[in-house]
């Protein structure tokens, strides 16, 4: 694995157990990907919806 920044390392530590949980429960990557996109967009709308 190439060197990554600390944020990438932290995300990987969070995502790896989550991936195991999803796999064990039959959640395909495509479904996970759509959920992540929706969460990302909703977070952006909440954080940056200040009228700028």
Number of C-alpha atoms within 10 A of each C-alpha: 3 4 7 9 8 9 9 11 12 11 10 12 11 11 12 11 11 12 15 12 12 15 12 9 9 9 13 11 12 9 11 13 11 11 11 12 12 12 12 11 11 12 12 11 11 9 9 10 9 7 4 4
